[in-house]
Amino acid sequence: MANEVTSRVDHVPPGRLWFGVAASAAAWFVLGFADILLTWAACLHREQLGGASGRPAILLLTVLITIVLFATIVASGVVSYRNWRRLSVDSDLESAEGRGREEFMALLGVFVSLTLGFSVIWLALPLFILDLCVRTR
């Protein structure tokens, strides 16, 4: 007789599942787009006229947007992890399997948020080390 491990019968609302999967990706995309636009706006003056940037507040705005969107990614990861804990019979992520659509989406949300969270940290580090315009070259 085969040992069958089945998922719990609890269900997670579709909105929570989709938030866990899509919010991280959407926040990462918005951050990349905002970073390009804000860097362009800050560095346009320097490239055309030379000298210091005419808009030093853009760096602060870029940092604030990065923090808010990173918090969104963290929230997405927490929601996904809670969804996975509710749906899965596995006790740790090391042996986790997505057995069914809901459990798979919850587990996918955990890994997507982890991956994109680290990429946001990697993108934000130069903001604290380099000049805004220098990091784009």
N, C-alpha and C positions, 0 to 999 in steps of 0.2 A: 504494500500500500504506500503510495507516494505521499510525502509530507507536503501539504499545500498550505501556503501562507496567503491569506487573503487580507485585503485592506479593510479597515473599519467601515462601517456603513454610514458614518457621518458624511454629510455633504457640505461643501463650501459654496456660498453664493457666487455666481459667475463674475460679478463685479469685483469681488476680492481676488479671484484667480487672475482676471485680466489685469487688475492693478499690479499685482505681483510680477507679472510677466512683462507688461508693456510700459509701466511707469519708468523703470530704469532705462530702457532703451530710448524712450521719449526725452527724458531728462538729459541723457548723454548727447542725443542729437541736438537738442536746443542749446546745450552748453557749447558744443562745437560751432554751431551757427552764430551764437552770440559772441563767442570769442573772436571769430573772424571779423564780424562787423565792428565790434568795439576796438579791436586792434587796428583795423583799417582807419577808423575815425580818429584814433589817437595818433597814429603815425603819418597820416596824410599831411598834416601841417609840417612835420619835420622833414618829410621827403621833398615837399615843394619849396619850402622856404628855409630849411636848415634850422639848426638850433634846437631848443627844447620844445617839447610838445605843448601845443596851445591848450590842451585839455587834460590836466593832471587828474581830474576827478574820475576819468574813465578807468584808471587802474582800480580805484576803490569800488566802482560799479562792477567791474569784472570780478573782483574778489567776492563781493556780496552775491552776485549771481552764481558764482561757483559754489559758495557755501550753501545757498538755498537749494540748488539742484543736487548737490551731494547729499543733503538731508533728505531730499525726495528719494534718492537711490537707496539710502539706508532704510527709510520707511518702507519702501518696496521690498527690500530684502527681509525685513522683520515680518511683514505681512505674509510673504511667501513661506518663510520658515514656520510661522504659526500655522499656516494652511497645511504645510507638509506634516507637521507634528500631529495635527488633527486627523489627517487622512491615512497616515502611514502606520504600519505595525513595526517597522524598523526602528531601532533605538538610536542609531547614529547615522550620520551622513555618509560614512565610509562604506557602508553596505546597503545604501539606499537604492531602491529600484522604483521606477515610475510604473506602477501596476494599475493602469487605467488612466483615462484622460485627465481627471482632476488631480490625481497624485503626480502625474507627469508634469502638468502645468505648474504645480506648486514647487516641485523640485527644479524645474527649469528656471523659475523665477528666482530661486535661491542662487543658482550658479550664474545667471545673467547679472544679477545685482552685485554679486561678489566681483565678477570680472570687470564690469563697467565702473564699479566703485573704485577699484584700484587704478583704472585708466584715468578717472577724474583726478585722483590724487597725483598721478604722474603728470597730467596736464597742468595742474595747479602749482606744482613745485616751482617752476621757473618764475611764476609771478612774484615770489618772495626772494628770488636770487638775482634775476636779471631784469634789466629795463624792459618795459613792455614791447618796445620796437625792436630791441636787440634779439629777443627770443624768437622772432619770426624769421630771422635770416638764416 
